[in-house]
Amino acid sequence: MEKPLTLVAFIRARTGREEELGRRLQALVEPTRREAGCINYDLHRSGEDPALWMLYENWHSQDDLDRHFETPYLRDFLERADEVLAEGMDLRYFSPLLADKTDKR
């Protein structure tokens, strides 16, 4: 059985494109949450830097996350990302050290 995986993505908007980036990111939330391997997919915005957005994602497995990167809506977002991003996305991957005894996954 594969291990759960957490992805934290830090995403910085181009100056003047902060709201547009937010709209594009928000459009990813509902379809991603419906994916079979998605545990949660939460969009956040920095309270100190309005250009900085963060996605906090938990997946049942690496395979599930890999499938997510192949979805049409995410591929479309990534193909057009240069329009709204100031720099490449900072993707950080984490794995749980200890499983919660109440975890039913």
Sine and cosine of phi, psi and omega as CSV:
sin_phi,cos_phi,sin_psi,cos_psi,sin_omega,cos_omega
0.00,0.00,0.71,-0.70,-0.01,-1.00
-0.97,0.25,0.39,-0.92,0.00,-1.00
-1.00,0.03,0.52,-0.86,0.13,-0.99
-0.88,0.48,0.37,-0.93,-0.07,-1.00
-0.64,-0.76,0.66,-0.75,0.08,-1.00
-0.93,-0.38,0.71,-0.71,0.11,-0.99
-0.86,-0.52,0.78,-0.62,0.12,-0.99
-0.90,-0.44,0.87,-0.49,-0.05,-1.00
-0.92,-0.40,0.85,-0.53,0.08,-1.00
-0.99,-0.17,0.79,-0.62,-0.17,-0.99
-0.73,-0.69,0.86,-0.51,-0.06,-1.00
-0.95,-0.32,0.77,-0.64,-0.01,-1.00
-0.99,0.14,0.50,-0.87,0.19,-0.98
-0.90,0.44,0.49,-0.87,0.06,-1.00
-0.84,0.55,0.78,-0.63,-0.01,-1.00
1.00,0.08,-0.09,1.00,-0.03,-1.00
-0.91,-0.40,0.24,0.97,-0.07,-1.00
-0.85,0.52,-0.72,0.69,-0.05,-1.00
-0.95,0.32,-0.61,0.79,0.04,-1.00
-0.89,0.45,-0.69,0.73,0.06,-1.00
-0.87,0.50,-0.70,0.71,0.02,-1.00
-0.85,0.52,-0.68,0.74,0.03,-1.00
-0.89,0.45,-0.68,0.74,-0.01,-1.00
-0.92,0.40,-0.65,0.76,0.03,-1.00
-0.92,0.39,-0.67,0.74,0.00,-1.00
-0.87,0.49,-0.56,0.83,0.01,-1.00
-0.91,0.41,-0.33,0.94,0.03,-1.00
-0.99,0.13,-0.36,0.93,-0.19,-0.98
-0.89,0.46,-0.85,0.53,-0.10,-0.99
-0.90,0.44,-0.74,0.67,0.01,-1.00
-0.90,0.44,-0.56,0.83,0.01,-1.00
-0.93,0.38,-0.66,0.75,0.01,-1.00
-0.88,0.47,-0.39,0.92,0.03,-1.00
-0.99,0.11,-0.16,0.99,0.01,-1.00
-0.92,0.40,0.62,-0.78,-0.09,-1.00
-0.83,0.55,-0.63,0.78,-0.08,-1.00
-1.00,0.00,0.01,1.00,-0.05,-1.00
-0.99,0.13,0.82,-0.58,0.11,-0.99
-1.00,0.03,-0.76,0.65,0.13,-0.99
-0.41,-0.91,0.41,-0.91,-0.05,-1.00
-0.52,-0.86,0.98,-0.18,-0.17,-0.99
-0.85,-0.52,0.78,-0.62,0.00,-1.00
-0.99,-0.11,0.72,-0.69,0.02,-1.00
-0.75,-0.66,0.42,-0.91,0.09,-1.00
-0.80,-0.60,0.66,-0.75,-0.01,-1.00
-0.90,0.44,0.69,-0.73,0.09,-1.00
-0.98,0.18,-0.25,0.97,-0.03,-1.00
-0.97,-0.24,-0.40,0.92,-0.08,-1.00
-0.67,-0.74,0.99,-0.16,-0.09,-1.00
-0.90,0.43,-0.19,0.98,0.03,-1.00
-1.00,0.07,-0.20,0.98,-0.10,-0.99
-0.98,-0.20,0.84,-0.54,0.04,-1.00
-0.89,-0.45,0.38,-0.93,0.00,-1.00
-0.60,-0.80,0.71,-0.71,0.15,-0.99
-0.95,-0.30,0.78,-0.63,0.07,-1.00
-0.92,-0.38,0.91,-0.40,-0.14,-0.99
-0.82,-0.58,0.65,-0.76,0.14,-0.99
-0.81,-0.59,0.72,-0.70,-0.07,-1.00
-0.79,-0.61,0.51,-0.86,0.02,-1.00
-0.92,0.40,-0.49,0.87,-0.03,-1.00
-0.35,-0.94,0.23,-0.97,0.10,-0.99
-0.88,0.47,-0.62,0.79,0.04,-1.00
-0.86,0.51,-0.65,0.76,0.03,-1.00
-0.90,0.44,-0.68,0.73,0.03,-1.00
-0.91,0.41,-0.65,0.76,0.04,-1.00
-0.86,0.51,-0.67,0.75,0.04,-1.00
-0.90,0.43,-0.60,0.80,0.03,-1.00
-0.85,0.52,-0.67,0.74,-0.02,-1.00
-0.93,0.38,-0.21,0.98,0.02,-1.00
-0.99,-0.17,-0.02,1.00,0.00,-1.00
-0.93,0.38,0.55,-0.84,-0.02,-1.00
-0.85,0.53,-0.64,0.77,-0.05,-1.00
-0.93,0.36,-0.58,0.81,0.04,-1.00
-0.97,0.25,-0.63,0.77,0.05,-1.00
-0.86,0.51,-0.68,0.74,0.03,-1.00
-0.88,0.47,-0.71,0.71,0.04,-1.00
-0.85,0.53,-0.74,0.67,-0.05,-1.00
-0.92,0.40,-0.60,0.80,0.01,-1.00
-0.91,0.42,-0.48,0.88,-0.04,-1.00
-0.95,-0.30,0.16,0.99,-0.11,-0.99
-0.88,0.48,-0.55,0.83,-0.03,-1.00
-0.86,0.50,-0.39,0.92,0.02,-1.00
-0.91,0.42,-0.50,0.86,-0.13,-0.99
-0.84,-0.55,-0.21,0.98,-0.05,-1.00
-1.00,-0.06,0.66,-0.75,0.06,-1.00
-0.98,0.18,-0.41,0.91,-0.06,-1.00
-0.34,-0.94,0.13,-0.99,0.06,-1.00
-0.88,0.47,0.47,-0.88,0.03,-1.00
-0.94,0.35,0.61,-0.79,0.04,-1.00
-0.99,-0.13,0.98,-0.19,-0.04,-1.00
-0.98,-0.17,0.80,-0.60,0.00,-1.00
-0.81,-0.59,0.77,-0.63,-0.09,-1.00
-0.95,-0.30,0.66,-0.75,-0.01,-1.00
-0.71,-0.71,0.48,-0.88,0.10,-0.99
-0.81,-0.58,0.61,-0.79,0.01,-1.00
-0.92,0.39,0.58,-0.81,0.05,-1.00
-1.00,0.10,-0.67,0.74,-0.02,-1.00
-0.76,-0.64,0.71,-0.70,0.05,-1.00
-0.98,0.21,0.66,-0.75,0.08,-1.00
-0.94,0.34,0.75,-0.66,-0.04,-1.00
-0.90,0.44,-0.36,0.93,0.02,-1.00
-1.00,-0.03,-0.06,1.00,-0.01,-1.00
-0.92,0.39,0.83,-0.55,-0.06,-1.00
-0.99,-0.16,0.17,0.99,0.01,-1.00
-0.91,0.42,0.00,0.00,0.00,0.00
